[in-house]
Amino acid sequence: MTSTAADNDLGSEYEALLSFMYLSPVGLVRSDMDGVVDMMNPMAAQLLMPLVKGGGLSNILDALTAIAPELRNMVSGFTGERGAVCENYRLFIRPAKTQPVVLSCSLIKVGENLLMTVLTDISRQVVAERRVQQTESWLAGICTNINDFAFFTLDEHGQVEAWNSSIERLAGFSPDDVVGKRLDLFYGLDQERGGRLLQQVALARDDGWHMEECWCETKSGRRFWGQVLVCVLREDAGEVSGYSVVIRDTSERKVTTDNLERLLTTDHLTGARNRAHFIQVAEAEIARAKRHARPLSLVMLDADHFKAINDTAGHKAGDEVLKHLVTEAKGVLRPSDVVGRLGGEEFALLLPQTLPQEAVAVAERLRALVEHAPVEFDGQSLRATISLGVASLSERNDNLDDLLEAADRALYEAKRSGRNRVCVVGIEEVVNETIPQDETSKR
């Protein structure tokens, strides 16, 4: 073969490769190991558009930092000559005013300083997975002949209406032990029995069903980790006639499940919910609040002068500051509240059933705690402060996008006006007069 023919063949192969890349139904980005992009196909540009401000994308890792800051650490910590840095890592992106988009991201080192990023839109798959999970919970109620299940019904007052053998197989209770008793008979003594039962029944009435996991006990006192599903039973006219209950012993799966859940939902550094899980929980809580006309507030917070802390005391000291912020936040929150890491040093607090003035009080309490509690690290006593922005559900802010945007504006105002303070925007849109204490959600 002549050199001209060989060149023509190589040219044809190169053109075919370019055609494949640009016509591929998945996003493809080629960059160096620092993330500097030198080639990107149209699908990647389309998928990443919501993350790009100003219209350009020159560094793929910088673009992804806002939603998945851990990816840069994965790349820098990869020691192999080539191979998968991560596979099918889920990225939750929220283009404004649209349904959320979920991307599957794989990072592959293909050369000494060459990184390929593969992006696939899996939004429909994620929706389907959620539906399957709900269906599996309902199907669990059918399996009454398995030793680790108990199935029974409650009357409209929440008392056990009938006994069956599955109760004895799982927990050892006879008919006289349970009939006419309340569901909290099965709860462990440390599970705040009365409050937990009332909350479960109330949530089931609101949503049609409710499932949670807690420590349960058998008649002999043996503790087991139980999954408790409560479903509403209704008459033809729609009135509640009782509840069906499924209790499952999931002790053997608890350790594995806990580890898996922590990996999927928790930020590995701080222990806060990761961005993806925070968004999922926030969307569900906002839908619930709107459906039942309940208040809900959101607080965004950011560590002040965080770059200076990293530059002067080191990145490990900065990590300790972030962990400290989350620890203090968890100390002022209720079990139903959620703290999430949105990216970098930016966090958010989700406060269901919380009025604007209550959210401001929570934010101010957290601000003061952080200001007066130094972070001890490596013989140093580090002083840190935070700025916070508060927004609440209203006609203007009626979805997660709007709430995050409003809270971000308030956070910017707190930064602009001197830092180490709490700012709130649009509080008059939510409440126009002082609400008496006995009518608030009593945080």
Phi, psi and chi 1 to 4 in degrees:
 res  aa     phi    psi   chi1   chi2   chi3   chi4
   1 MET       -  131.4 -179.7 -177.8  -65.9      -
   2 THR   -71.5  161.4   65.4      -      -      -
   3 SER   -63.4  -32.7   60.1      -      -      -
   4 THR   -66.3  -42.3  -58.7      -      -      -
   5 ALA   -64.4  -41.1      -      -      -      -
   6 ALA   -62.9  -41.1      -      -      -      -
   7 ASP   -62.7  -39.4  -70.8  -16.7      -      -
   8 ASN   -64.1  -40.6  -71.5  -23.2      -      -
   9 ASP   -63.3  -44.1  -72.3  -16.9      -      -
  10 LEU   -63.2  -39.6  -72.4  174.8      -      -
  11 GLY   -62.7  -40.2      -      -      -      -
  12 SER   -65.5  -42.2  -62.8      -      -      -
  13 GLU   -63.8  -39.7  -69.5 -179.8    4.2      -
  14 TYR   -64.8  -42.7 -176.8   69.0      -      -
  15 GLU   -63.2  -39.8  -71.2  179.8    4.8      -
  16 ALA   -63.8  -39.7      -      -      -      -
  17 LEU   -64.2  -42.9 -178.9   60.7      -      -
  18 LEU   -64.5  -40.8  -74.9  179.1      -      -
  19 SER   -61.4  -43.6  -64.2      -      -      -
  20 PHE   -60.1  -45.6  164.9   75.8      -      -
  21 MET   -63.2  -44.3 -177.4  169.7 -177.0      -
  22 TYR   -78.8  -22.2  -80.4   86.5      -      -
  23 LEU   -99.1   -1.6  -64.4  176.2      -      -
  24 SER   -63.3  139.5  175.0      -      -      -
  25 PRO   -76.8   -2.6   28.0  -34.6      -      -
  26 VAL  -113.1  157.2  -59.0      -      -      -
  27 GLY   -79.9  133.8      -      -      -      -
  28 LEU  -128.3  128.1  -60.1  171.3      -      -
  29 VAL  -131.3  128.5 -179.4      -      -      -
  30 ARG  -107.9  132.2 -170.7  174.0   73.8  176.8
  31 SER  -149.9  172.9   68.3      -      -      -
  32 ASP   -84.4  179.5   62.5   18.9      -      -
  33 MET   -70.4  -11.9  -65.1  -59.9  -71.8      -
  34 ASP   -89.7   -3.9  -68.5  -36.2      -      -
  35 GLY    97.1    0.2      -      -      -      -
  36 VAL   -71.0  121.5  177.9      -      -      -
  37 VAL   -84.9  135.1  174.9      -      -      -
  38 ASP  -121.7   -8.7   68.4  -10.9      -      -
  39 MET  -157.6  138.9 -173.7  178.6  -64.8      -
  40 MET  -153.6  135.7  175.0  172.6   57.2      -
  41 ASN   -87.8  165.1   72.8  -12.4      -      -
  42 PRO   -59.0  -35.9  -25.8   34.9      -      -
  43 MET   -63.1  -40.5  178.6   57.2   70.3      -
  44 ALA   -62.1  -43.4      -      -      -      -
  45 ALA   -60.8  -39.9      -      -      -      -
  46 GLN   -65.9  -44.5  177.7 -178.0  -27.1      -
  47 LEU   -67.8  -33.8  -65.5  175.3      -      -
  48 LEU   -91.8   -3.4  -66.3  170.7      -      -
  49 MET   -52.7  -41.4 -172.4  178.8  -60.0      -
  50 PRO   -62.8  -19.9  -22.9   34.2      -      -
  51 LEU   -91.2  -12.8  -61.3  178.7      -      -
  52 VAL   -97.7  120.2  179.0      -      -      -
  53 LYS  -102.4  127.2  -63.5 -179.9 -179.9  178.4
  54 GLY    95.7   -4.8      -      -      -      -
  55 GLY    91.6   -2.3      -      -      -      -
  56 GLY  -123.9  149.8      -      -      -      -
  57 LEU  -132.8  103.2 -167.1  154.0      -      -
  58 SER  -105.2  -17.8   58.5      -      -      -
  59 ASN  -140.3  114.2 -170.4  -61.1      -      -
  60 ILE   -66.3  -38.1 -178.0   64.7      -      -
  61 LEU   -70.3  -35.3  -63.0 -179.6      -      -
  62 ASP   -63.8  -41.7  -75.4  -12.0      -      -
  63 ALA   -62.9  -35.2      -      -      -      -
  64 LEU   -87.6   -9.0  -63.0  177.5      -      -
  65 THR   -59.6  -36.3  -68.0      -      -      -
  66 ALA   -62.6  -30.2      -      -      -      -
  67 ILE  -112.4  -18.2   57.9  172.0      -      -
  68 ALA  -149.3   72.1      -      -      -      -
  69 PRO   -62.3  -19.8   21.9  -32.2      -      -
  70 GLU   -73.1  -16.0   58.2  -87.8   18.9      -
  71 LEU   -63.2  -38.7  -70.7 -179.3      -      -
  72 ARG   -62.6  -39.0 -176.2  179.0  -68.4  -83.0
  73 ASN   -66.2  -37.8  -67.3  -26.3      -      -
  74 MET   -60.9  -43.0  -68.1 -178.4 -175.3      -
  75 VAL   -66.9  -47.3  173.2      -      -      -
  76 SER   -67.7  -26.0   61.1      -      -      -
  77 GLY   -90.2   -1.2      -      -      -      -
  78 PHE   -79.0  123.6 -174.0   76.5      -      -
  79 THR  -105.4   -8.0   57.6      -      -      -
  80 GLY   -72.9  157.1      -      -      -      -
  81 GLU   -65.6  -35.9  -66.7 -175.7    5.0      -
  82 ARG  -160.5  164.5   55.5  179.7   53.0   83.6
  83 GLY   136.8 -179.5      -      -      -      -
  84 ALA   -80.3  119.6      -      -      -      -
  85 VAL   -73.6  -42.8  177.3      -      -      -
  86 CYS  -155.0  153.7   68.6      -      -      -
  87 GLU  -129.1  131.6  -65.6 -176.4   81.3      -
  88 ASN    54.6   40.9  -58.1  -40.6      -      -
  89 TYR   -76.1  126.7 -165.5   90.3      -      -
  90 ARG   -84.1  130.7  -67.4 -167.9  173.1 -175.4
  91 LEU  -117.0  125.8  -53.7  174.7      -      -
  92 PHE  -101.8  114.5  -76.8   72.2      -      -
  93 ILE  -114.1  141.0  -57.5  176.8      -      -
  94 ARG  -124.3   87.0  -69.3 -163.2   53.0   81.5
  95 PRO   -61.6  140.0  -16.2   28.5      -      -
  96 ALA   -60.0  137.9      -      -      -      -
  97 LYS    65.1   17.7  -51.9  -60.9 -178.3 -175.8
  98 THR  -129.5  173.2   68.3      -      -      -
  99 GLN   -69.0  150.2  -67.3  -62.1  -43.8      -
 100 PRO   -63.3  148.2   22.5  -33.1      -      -
 101 VAL  -112.4  132.1  173.3      -      -      -
 102 VAL  -113.8  125.5 -174.5      -      -      -
 103 LEU  -111.0  143.9  -57.4 -177.5      -      -
 104 SER   -96.0  125.8  170.6      -      -      -
 105 CYS  -119.8  127.2  173.6      -      -      -
 106 SER  -120.7  130.2  -63.8      -      -      -
 107 LEU  -109.7  125.5  -59.9  176.3      -      -
 108 ILE  -129.3  121.9  -54.5  168.7      -      -
 109 LYS   -82.9  118.8 -177.6  179.1 -179.7 -178.0
 110 VAL  -112.6   -2.6  -63.6      -      -      -
 111 GLY  -162.7 -179.0      -      -      -      -
 112 GLU   -57.1  -39.8 -178.6  178.4   -7.4      -
 113 ASN  -138.2   45.6 -169.2   31.7      -      -
 114 LEU  -134.4  123.6 -171.0   58.8      -      -
 115 LEU  -123.4  130.6 -176.7   69.8      -      -
 116 MET  -109.0  131.8  -69.6  -63.8  -62.7      -
 117 THR  -111.4  126.4  -57.7      -      -      -
 118 VAL  -115.1  124.3 -177.4      -      -      -
 119 LEU  -121.2  132.8  -58.9  166.7      -      -
 120 THR  -133.0  135.4  -52.0      -      -      -
 121 ASP   -79.1  113.8 -171.8  -20.3      -      -
 122 ILE  -117.9   27.0   58.3  168.8      -      -
 123 SER   -57.3  -45.8  -54.6      -      -      -
 124 ARG   -66.4  -36.7  -67.6 -176.7  178.5  178.0
 125 GLN   -61.6  -41.8  174.5 -173.6  -28.6      -
 126 VAL   -64.4  -42.3  170.5      -      -      -
 127 VAL   -60.4  -43.4  171.3      -      -      -
 128 ALA   -63.6  -38.7      -      -      -      -
 129 GLU   -62.3  -40.6  -72.3  174.2   -6.8      -
 130 ARG   -63.8  -39.4  -68.9  176.6 -177.9  172.4
 131 ARG   -65.4  -38.2  -70.5  174.5  179.5  167.5
 132 VAL   -64.1  -41.3  169.1      -      -      -
 133 GLN   -60.5  -41.4  -70.1  172.4   -4.6      -
 134 GLN   -65.5  -41.6  -68.2  176.8   -8.6      -
 135 THR   -63.2  -40.5  -58.5      -      -      -
 136 GLU   -62.0  -36.7  -72.5  177.3  -14.7      -
 137 SER   -63.7  -40.4  -64.0      -      -      -
 138 TRP   -68.6  -41.0  -77.2   96.6      -      -
 139 LEU   -65.7  -24.3  -69.7  176.6      -      -
 140 ALA   -59.6  -28.4      -      -      -      -
 141 GLY   -68.0  -16.5      -      -      -      -
 142 ILE   -79.3  -26.5  -59.4  173.5      -      -
 143 CYS   -84.2   68.2  -55.7      -      -      -
 144 THR   -88.3   -7.2   57.4      -      -      -
 145 ASN   -97.6   10.1  -66.5  -39.9      -      -
 146 ILE  -100.6  141.7  -56.1  175.0      -      -
 147 ASN   -63.0  -25.6  -70.9  -26.0      -      -
 148 ASP   -96.6   17.8   58.9   -4.4      -      -
 149 PHE  -122.4  145.9  -81.2   88.9      -      -
 150 ALA  -132.1  136.2      -      -      -      -
 151 PHE  -128.7  130.9  175.9   77.6      -      -
 152 PHE  -159.6  178.2   52.8   94.8      -      -
 153 THR  -123.0  154.7   57.2      -      -      -
 154 LEU  -114.2  151.4  -50.9  176.8      -      -
 155 ASP   -80.0 -177.6   62.1   21.4      -      -
 156 GLU   -64.8  -15.4   65.8  -87.5   21.5      -
 157 HIS   -93.8    0.0  -56.0  -63.7      -      -
 158 GLY    86.9   17.8      -      -      -      -
 159 GLN  -103.5  146.2  -64.1  176.1  -29.4      -
 160 VAL   -61.3  126.0  178.4      -      -      -
 161 GLU   -94.8  -34.8 -166.2  169.8   41.3      -
 162 ALA  -149.2  150.1      -      -      -      -
 163 TRP  -105.3  147.8  176.1   94.4      -      -
 164 ASN  -142.7  169.7   64.7   63.0      -      -
 165 SER   -64.5  -23.1   58.7      -      -      -
 166 SER   -63.2  -30.0   66.2      -      -      -
 167 ILE   -65.4  -42.8  -61.7  175.2      -      -
 168 GLU   -67.9  -39.5 -173.9  171.5   21.8      -
 169 ARG   -63.2  -39.9  -73.4 -163.7  -58.4  -89.8
 170 LEU   -82.3  -47.3  176.7   68.2      -      -
 171 ALA  -121.2   -6.2      -      -      -      -
 172 GLY    80.3    9.4      -      -      -      -
 173 PHE   -85.3  139.2  -70.5  112.7      -      -
 174 SER   -88.3  170.9   67.5      -      -      -
 175 PRO   -56.0  -42.8  -27.1   35.3      -      -
 176 ASP   -65.2  -25.3  -68.6  -20.7      -      -
 177 ASP   -72.2  -30.6  -66.7  -33.8      -      -
 178 VAL  -118.1  -33.8  -61.1      -      -      -
 179 VAL   -62.9  127.9  174.4      -      -      -
 180 GLY    86.4   -7.5      -      -      -      -
 181 LYS   -91.0  168.2  -55.9  -63.1 -166.6  -35.4
 182 ARG   -90.4  161.9  -57.5 -164.9  -47.1  175.9
 183 LEU   -58.3  -30.8  175.6   61.9      -      -
 184 ASP   -68.1   -3.4   52.1   20.8      -      -
 185 LEU   -57.2  -30.3  171.2   70.9      -      -
 186 PHE   -85.8  -12.5  -64.1   88.5      -      -
 187 TYR   -77.9  151.2  -63.3  153.8      -      -
 188 GLY   -65.1  155.0      -      -      -      -
 189 LEU   -63.4  -21.2  -67.6  175.3      -      -
 190 ASP   -95.1   15.4   57.6  -14.4      -      -
 191 GLN  -104.5   21.9  -63.4  -63.2  -58.9      -
 192 GLU    48.1   63.8  -59.6  179.4   13.3      -
 193 ARG   -52.8  -55.2  -69.9 -179.1  167.2 -172.5
 194 GLY   -61.3  -47.5      -      -      -      -
 195 GLY   -64.8  -39.4      -      -      -      -
 196 ARG   -66.1  -42.5 -178.6  178.5  -67.2  -85.8
 197 LEU   -62.2  -47.8  171.4   64.0      -      -
 198 LEU   -61.1  -40.2  -67.8  174.0      -      -
 199 GLN   -66.2  -43.0 -178.0 -176.5   50.5      -
 200 GLN   -62.5  -45.9  -93.3 -154.1  -67.0      -
 201 VAL   -64.6  -40.9  170.4      -      -      -
 202 ALA   -63.7  -44.1      -      -      -      -
 203 LEU   -66.4  -37.1  -69.4  172.6      -      -
 204 ALA   -65.1  -39.6      -      -      -      -
 205 ARG   -64.0  -38.4  -71.1  176.8   70.5   96.6
 206 ASP   -69.1  -44.9  -72.7  -15.6      -      -
 207 ASP  -107.6   -5.0  -61.3  -25.3      -      -
 208 GLY    93.8  -29.0      -      -      -      -
 209 TRP  -161.2  158.2   65.4  -80.3      -      -
 210 HIS  -150.1  138.6  178.5   69.8      -      -
 211 MET  -130.3  138.0 -176.6  173.6   67.3      -
 212 GLU  -149.3  169.2   67.7  172.6   27.3      -
 213 GLU  -121.2  141.7  -65.5 -171.6  -12.2      -
 214 CYS  -161.1  171.4   62.7      -      -      -
 215 TRP   -76.2  129.8  -75.3  110.1      -      -
 216 CYS  -118.0  167.8  -61.4      -      -      -
 217 GLU  -137.0  144.8  -72.8 -173.1    3.8      -
 218 THR   -85.3  175.0   66.3      -      -      -
 219 LYS   -60.9  -33.3 -178.3  178.0 -179.7  179.1
 220 SER   -79.5   -5.8   64.5      -      -      -
 221 GLY    97.0    2.0      -      -      -      -
 222 ARG   -70.7  128.6  179.2 -178.4   68.4   83.8
 223 ARG   -87.3  142.6  -75.8  164.9   59.4   87.9
 224 PHE  -146.1  152.8   64.1   93.2      -      -
 225 TRP   -83.2  117.1 -173.2 -109.2      -      -
 226 GLY  -113.4  143.5      -      -      -      -
 227 GLN  -101.6  119.3 -176.0 -177.4   77.5      -
 228 VAL  -114.2  117.0 -176.6      -      -      -
 229 LEU  -110.6  123.3  172.8   65.9      -      -
 230 VAL  -117.1  123.2  179.3      -      -      -
 231 CYS  -120.6  140.8  -57.4      -      -      -
 232 VAL   -78.9  138.0  173.6      -      -      -
 233 LEU  -109.1  130.6  -58.0  174.7      -      -
 234 ARG  -124.0  149.9  -63.2 -174.2 -176.3  -85.4
 235 GLU   -75.8  172.3  -58.8  -73.6   -1.3      -
 236 ASP   -59.1  -32.2  -67.9  -20.5      -      -
 237 ALA   -78.7   -4.7      -      -      -      -
 238 GLY    97.5   -5.2      -      -      -      -
 239 GLU   -74.9  145.1  -64.2 -178.2   -2.3      -
 240 VAL   -71.4  124.3  174.6      -      -      -
 241 SER  -106.0  -11.9   60.5      -      -      -
 242 GLY   161.3 -163.2      -      -      -      -
 243 TYR  -143.2  141.7  -53.9   85.5      -      -
 244 SER   -98.0  143.1   63.2      -      -      -
 245 VAL  -129.8  135.3  179.4      -      -      -
 246 VAL  -123.6  124.7  179.5      -      -      -
 247 ILE  -114.5  128.2  -59.9  178.8      -      -
 248 ARG  -123.3  135.0 -176.5 -177.2 -177.4 -171.9
 249 ASP   -81.5  110.0 -176.4  -12.4      -      -
 250 THR  -114.5   25.9   58.1      -      -      -
 251 SER   -57.6  -41.9  -57.2      -      -      -
 252 GLU   -66.0  -27.7  -66.2 -177.4    0.2      -
 253 ARG   -93.9   -5.8  -62.5 -167.5  -60.5  112.7
 254 LYS   -62.8  -47.0  176.4  169.2  170.5   53.7
 255 VAL   -61.3  -47.7  173.6      -      -      -
 256 THR   -62.8  -43.4  -59.6      -      -      -
 257 THR   -64.2  -42.5  -58.7      -      -      -
 258 ASP   -60.1  -45.1  -76.0   -7.0      -      -
 259 ASN   -64.3  -43.1  -70.6  -23.2      -      -
 260 LEU   -65.5  -44.2  179.7   60.1      -      -
 261 GLU   -62.7  -39.5 -178.4  178.5    4.4      -
 262 ARG   -62.9  -40.6 -172.5  162.1   48.7 -109.5
 263 LEU   -65.7  -38.7  -71.7  172.0      -      -
 264 LEU   -83.0  -26.3  -66.4  176.5      -      -
 265 THR  -118.1   -9.9   66.6      -      -      -
 266 THR  -116.1  137.9  -54.5      -      -      -
 267 ASP   -69.0  124.3  175.1   63.6      -      -
 268 HIS   -65.6  -25.5   72.1  -77.6      -      -
 269 LEU   -83.8  -51.4  173.3   64.2      -      -
 270 THR   -98.6  -20.0   64.3      -      -      -
 271 GLY    85.0   -1.2      -      -      -      -
 272 ALA   -74.7  165.3      -      -      -      -
 273 ARG   -63.3  141.6  -54.4  -71.2 -179.5   92.5
 274 ASN   -75.4  169.5   60.6   31.3      -      -
 275 ARG   -57.4  -45.5 -179.9 -172.4  177.7   90.5
 276 ALA   -60.8  -47.2      -      -      -      -
 277 HIS   -71.6  -35.7 -170.0   60.7      -      -
 278 PHE   -60.3  -44.1 -179.6   83.6      -      -
 279 ILE   -62.4  -42.4  -72.5  173.4      -      -
 280 GLN   -61.6  -46.4 -178.9  179.8   -9.5      -
 281 VAL   -66.5  -41.8  172.4      -      -      -
 282 ALA   -62.6  -41.9      -      -      -      -
 283 GLU   -61.9  -41.6  -73.3 -179.9  -30.5      -
 284 ALA   -65.5  -42.4      -      -      -      -
 285 GLU   -68.5  -37.4  -72.8  -65.8  -17.0      -
 286 ILE   -65.4  -43.2  -71.3  171.4      -      -
 287 ALA   -60.3  -41.7      -      -      -      -
 288 ARG   -65.1  -43.4 -169.7 -164.3  -53.5  -84.4
 289 ALA   -63.3  -41.3      -      -      -      -
 290 LYS   -69.0  -39.0  -68.4  166.6   67.0  175.2
 291 ARG   -64.4  -35.5 -174.1  162.8   62.6 -109.8
 292 HIS  -110.4   14.0  -58.8  -66.0      -      -
 293 ALA    53.7   48.8      -      -      -      -
 294 ARG  -109.9  152.0  -65.9  171.7  179.3  168.6
 295 PRO   -72.7  156.4   27.2  -34.7      -      -
 296 LEU  -156.2  139.2  178.2  143.2      -      -
 297 SER  -131.2  158.6  -64.0      -      -      -
 298 LEU  -135.7  136.1 -174.1  142.1      -      -
 299 VAL  -120.9  127.4  179.8      -      -      -
 300 MET  -104.6  138.2  -70.2 -174.2   68.3      -
 301 LEU  -137.2  153.4   63.7   98.0      -      -
 302 ASP  -143.7  137.2 -166.8  -76.9      -      -
 303 ALA   -70.6  129.4      -      -      -      -
 304 ASP   -74.3  138.9  -64.3  -31.2      -      -
 305 HIS    50.7   41.2  -56.4  -64.2      -      -
 306 PHE   -66.6  -35.8 -173.7   68.5      -      -
 307 LYS   -61.0  -38.2 -174.8  176.9 -176.1  -59.8
 308 ALA   -64.7  -37.0      -      -      -      -
 309 ILE   -63.4  -45.7  -65.2  174.4      -      -
 310 ASN   -61.5  -41.9  -80.7  -24.8      -      -
 311 ASP   -70.2  -35.3  -69.1  -16.4      -      -
 312 THR   -93.3  -39.0   56.9      -      -      -
 313 ALA  -105.6  -13.2      -      -      -      -
 314 GLY   103.0  158.7      -      -      -      -
 315 HIS   -66.8  -32.4  -73.5  -82.4      -      -
 316 LYS   -64.9  -37.4  -70.7 -173.4  177.2 -179.8
 317 ALA   -65.5  -39.9      -      -      -      -
 318 GLY   -61.1  -39.7      -      -      -      -
 319 ASP   -61.6  -40.9  -70.8  -13.7      -      -
 320 GLU   -63.2  -36.9  -70.9  -59.7  -44.5      -
 321 VAL   -63.4  -43.7  169.0      -      -      -
 322 LEU   -64.1  -42.1  -63.6 -177.5      -      -
 323 LYS   -63.6  -37.6  -70.9 -169.8  -76.1 -173.7
 324 HIS   -63.7  -41.2  174.6   69.6      -      -
 325 LEU   -60.2  -43.4  -62.9 -175.5      -      -
 326 VAL   -68.0  -40.6  172.4      -      -      -
 327 THR   -59.4  -45.7  -61.4      -      -      -
 328 GLU   -65.9  -38.5  -65.9  -66.4  -13.3      -
 329 ALA   -63.0  -44.6      -      -      -      -
 330 LYS   -62.5  -28.1  -71.3 -179.3  176.7  179.6
 331 GLY   -70.0  -23.5      -      -      -      -
 332 VAL  -104.3   -2.8  -57.9      -      -      -
 333 LEU   -96.6  156.0  -61.3 -178.0      -      -
 334 ARG   -83.7  166.4  -56.1  164.4  -58.4  179.7
 335 PRO   -58.8  -29.5  -26.3   34.5      -      -
 336 SER   -82.4  -11.0   57.8      -      -      -
 337 ASP   -82.5  160.6  -60.5  -30.1      -      -
 338 VAL  -135.2  134.8 -178.5      -      -      -
 339 VAL  -112.7  130.0   54.3      -      -      -
 340 GLY  -130.6  149.2      -      -      -      -
 341 ARG   -96.5  115.4 -173.9 -178.5 -176.5 -172.6
 342 LEU   -84.2  -23.0  -58.9 -174.8      -      -
 343 GLY   153.9  141.3      -      -      -      -
 344 GLY    57.0 -125.9      -      -      -      -
 345 GLU  -101.9   18.8   65.6  -88.4   21.1      -
 346 GLU  -102.3  130.2 -171.4  173.2   69.5      -
 347 PHE  -129.6  164.1  -63.1   84.2      -      -
 348 ALA  -138.0  145.9      -      -      -      -
 349 LEU  -114.2  126.9  -49.0  178.7      -      -
 350 LEU  -102.3  123.4 -178.6   69.2      -      -
 351 LEU  -123.1   87.9  -50.1  176.3      -      -
 352 PRO   -65.6  153.7  -17.9   31.4      -      -
 353 GLN    50.1   44.9  -61.3 -166.3   55.5      -
 354 THR  -131.5  122.1  -59.2      -      -      -
 355 LEU   -74.4  161.4  -65.6  165.7      -      -
 356 PRO   -55.7  -46.7  -25.3   34.0      -      -
 357 GLN   -66.5  -30.5   54.5  -93.2   56.0      -
 358 GLU   -69.2  -40.2  -64.9  174.4  -43.4      -
 359 ALA   -63.7  -39.7      -      -      -      -
 360 VAL   -61.7  -41.0  171.2      -      -      -
 361 ALA   -64.2  -41.4      -      -      -      -
 362 VAL   -62.8  -45.0  172.0      -      -      -
 363 ALA   -62.7  -41.8      -      -      -      -
 364 GLU   -66.6  -38.6  175.8   56.8   31.4      -
 365 ARG   -62.9  -41.8 -169.9  155.0   68.4 -114.1
 366 LEU   -67.0  -42.2  176.0   57.1      -      -
 367 ARG   -56.9  -46.1 -175.9 -152.8   63.2   77.3
 368 ALA   -65.9  -39.8      -      -      -      -
 369 LEU   -61.1  -45.9  -77.9  172.0      -      -
 370 VAL   -64.7  -41.7  172.3      -      -      -
 371 GLU   -62.4  -36.9  179.7 -176.0   18.3      -
 372 HIS  -101.5    7.5  -64.4  104.0      -      -
 373 ALA  -120.4   96.2      -      -      -      -
 374 PRO   -65.2  154.2   24.3  -33.1      -      -
 375 VAL   -97.8  117.4 -179.7      -      -      -
 376 GLU   -88.8  122.5  -56.3  -62.4  -25.6      -
 377 PHE  -150.8  121.6  173.2   74.8      -      -
 378 ASP    51.6   44.2 -161.9   21.0      -      -
 379 GLY    80.6   -0.4      -      -      -      -
 380 GLN  -104.9  150.9  -54.0  175.6   75.2      -
 381 SER  -114.7  100.9 -175.8      -      -      -
 382 LEU   -91.4  133.2  -56.0  174.1      -      -
 383 ARG  -100.4  128.8  -68.7  -78.7  178.7  179.3
 384 ALA  -131.1  149.9      -      -      -      -
 385 THR  -132.4  164.2   61.7      -      -      -
 386 ILE  -133.2  152.7   54.2  176.2      -      -
 387 SER  -111.4  143.8  -61.5      -      -      -
 388 LEU  -134.7  142.6  -54.4   97.9      -      -
 389 GLY  -123.3  135.5      -      -      -      -
 390 VAL  -116.8  136.1  179.0      -      -      -
 391 ALA  -139.9  153.8      -      -      -      -
 392 SER  -132.6  154.3  -64.3      -      -      -
 393 LEU   -61.2  132.1 -157.5   60.6      -      -
 394 SER  -157.1 -178.3   66.5      -      -      -
 395 GLU   -63.6  -35.3  -70.0 -174.5    3.3      -
 396 ARG   -78.3  -39.9  176.7  172.4  -64.9 -177.3
 397 ASN  -108.2   80.6  -57.9  -38.4      -      -
 398 ASP  -111.1   14.2   68.9  -14.9      -      -
 399 ASN  -149.8  172.8   58.5   56.5      -      -
 400 LEU   -65.1  -39.3 -178.1   56.6      -      -
 401 ASP   -55.8  -49.7  -77.8  -28.6      -      -
 402 ASP   -65.9  -39.5  -67.1  -21.1      -      -
 403 LEU   -63.2  -45.5  -88.0  176.8      -      -
 404 LEU   -63.1  -40.3  -72.0  170.3      -      -
 405 GLU   -65.0  -43.4 -177.5  180.0  -11.2      -
 406 ALA   -65.7  -44.5      -      -      -      -
 407 ALA   -64.3  -35.0      -      -      -      -
 408 ASP   -66.7  -38.6 -168.7   51.4      -      -
 409 ARG   -63.0  -42.3  -69.6 -159.7  -47.6  -89.3
 410 ALA   -65.4  -39.0      -      -      -      -
 411 LEU   -62.9  -42.2  174.1   59.3      -      -
 412 TYR   -60.2  -40.9  174.8   80.4      -      -
 413 GLU   -64.7  -38.8  178.7   60.5   24.2      -
 414 ALA   -62.9  -40.1      -      -      -      -
 415 LYS   -66.3  -46.3  -68.9  -81.4 -169.3 -178.4
 416 ARG   -64.4  -33.2 -170.4 -167.2   64.3   79.7
 417 SER   -92.0   12.5   55.8      -      -      -
 418 GLY   128.7   -5.8      -      -      -      -
 419 ARG    67.7  172.9  -65.7 -177.8  170.6   84.9
 420 ASN    53.2   49.9 -170.5   26.0      -      -
 421 ARG  -156.8  168.1   64.1 -168.2   61.1 -149.2
 422 VAL  -111.9  131.0  176.3      -      -      -
 423 CYS  -125.3  150.4  -75.6      -      -      -
 424 VAL  -136.5  141.8   57.5      -      -      -
 425 VAL  -120.5  145.3  -65.1      -      -      -
 426 GLY    70.1   23.0      -      -      -      -
 427 ILE   -64.2  -29.1 -167.7  169.3      -      -
 428 GLU   -69.1  -18.0   68.9  -77.3   -8.4      -
 429 GLU   -73.5  -22.4  -59.1  165.8    3.8      -
 430 VAL   -98.6  -40.9 -175.3      -      -      -
 431 VAL  -143.2  126.9   55.5      -      -      -
 432 ASN  -103.6   -4.1  -65.3  -42.9      -      -
 433 GLU  -150.9  159.6   58.6 -176.7   14.6      -
 434 THR   -66.9  129.8  -59.0      -      -      -
 435 ILE   -93.8  129.1  -61.8  177.6      -      -
 436 PRO   -55.0  147.6  -22.6   32.0      -      -
 437 GLN   -56.7  -35.8  178.3   59.9   37.1      -
 438 ASP   -75.9   -2.9   60.6   -9.5      -      -
 439 GLU  -109.4   -0.7  -63.9 -178.7   16.1      -
 440 THR   -86.5  179.5   67.7      -      -      -
 441 SER   -80.2    1.2   55.5      -      -      -
 442 LYS    51.7   64.1  -65.5 -176.5  176.0   65.3
 443 ARG   -64.1      -  -75.3 -169.3   58.8   95.9
